[in-house]
Amino acid sequence: MLANQGYGLHRGFGHVGFLGGILHFFFFIFGKTFHYTNEGWYKLTRNVAWFFLFTAVINEAVRLGFHNVEIFTAHRVLTGIDIWILFKLFVIMPVTALFFWWQVRVMQQYRLPEPVPAQTPTRPKT
């Protein structure tokens, strides 16, 4: 499976919740662990879907743009595949990490308070 097909599937699954209105993809996966408002889940799903669409387009542009390119360095020749791999490692991975760091910061404003566990009343000692 090509990386872009994986991005497309991820975006498609993200939009299952995005288009459904009530059920959001990330709420379905993380809803019992993280407690956010519906607007927060909606924005997270939307932002991640658009991010992966953007990275898929840029990924294809680099892959196809450097398909027949060779760059001569001091120690070796970099082919189009080498350039694509370096792009994935040193551009896409850090950008993805920064994006999700940003999303964690954004999601803090949609955080719900922790549910307080119900305590059973105790009888006073006599």
Secondary structure, DSSP 8 states (H G I E B T S, - for coil): --HHHHHHHHHHHHHHHHHHSS--HHHHHHTTTS-B-HHHHHHHHHHHHHHHHHHHHHHHHHHHHTTT--EE-SS-EE-HHHHHHHHIIIIIHHHHHHHHHHHHHHHGGGB---------------
